[in-house]
């Protein structure tokens, strides 16, 4: 299923030239309906709720996304936060993810290859 060119253009417009590299190509290929949904959301609250439900499903029998799709989603979330399309999560003492550098993650330093 090919994605509507308007969806592609809308996501690229949200990302802007500075973050066009973060366009989720694999997500577009494997899960176009998810990208279409993201493009249809208009408020930060809607976007945040969608990503939360997408990443933390309560539905049983779900296997999760392939690593490369998960990586694209995480980069997209990070860029959306920088662009203020999503709120930054509150920092908490003892956060198990506090060691992760968002800049390093976006640069691809999270792989142990």
N, C-alpha and C positions, 0 to 999 in steps of 0.2 A: 504494500500500500504506500503510495507516494504521498508525501506531506503537501498540503496546500502551500503554494509559494507565499501567500500572505502570512502564514504562520511563521515561516522561515524569516521573512522580512521583519515581522513584529518582534521576534526574539532578538534579531540582530540590532534593531533599533533600540531595544531596551538595553542591550549590552554596550552599544556605542562603539566607535572605532577603537577605543583604548582596550576594550575587552572582547572584541570580535573573535579572538583566538579561543575564547571559552565556549563558543557555540557547541552544543552537544551533538556531534555528528552521529555517534553510535546510538544515542538515545533516539535521534530522529529515525534512524534505520530500523531499530529493533522495537521501539515503543513509541511510534508516532502519536498515538492517542494521548500519551502523557505530555508530550511537547505541545500538542494542540491545546490541552487543558491549561498548561502554564501560560501560554500565549493569550488565552481568553480571560485570565484573571486580571482584575484592574486595581485592586487595593492591596497594600502590604499585608493587611490582616488576612485577606483571602489567600494570598500567595503563601504566607506563613502556615496557615491551617492546612493547605494542600500538601506542602512539603512535609509537615509533621505527620499527616496521615499516610503519606507515601512512604516515608522512611520508618515509621513506627506503627505498622499495621497491627490491628487486633484480630484480623481474620486468620483462621487456622489453615494449615496446609500450604502456607506461602513459603517459597524457597528463597526469596530475596532476588536482588539483581545480580547479574554477572559483575565481576570486579570492575571492568572497564566502564560499565554504565554507572555503577556506584561512584566511581571516581569523577565522572562527568557531572553527576548530580551534586557531589560535594563541592566541586569547583564552581558550578553554577550558583549554588547557595552562597558561597563565599563572595562571589562577584555581586550577587543581588544585595548582600549585606553592605558591601562597599558603596553601592549605588543607592543605598537607603530604600531599596524595594523590599527589604526584610530587616527586622530589628536585630541588633546584636544580642546574643543570649547573655544573660547576666553572668558575670564571673563569680565563681564560688570557691572558697577555700577548700582544698582537697579534691578538686575536680580531676578526675582520672585522665582527662584529655588536656590538661594544662601544659603538658610537655610538647604538644603538637604546635609547630609554627605554621600559622595559616599561610604565610608567604611561602614557606618551604613546601607546603602541601600543594599549593597552586603551581609551583614550579616543577612539580613531579618528583620531589625528593622523598616521597613517602614509600617508594618501592624499594624492596631489598633484593634487587636483581644483580 
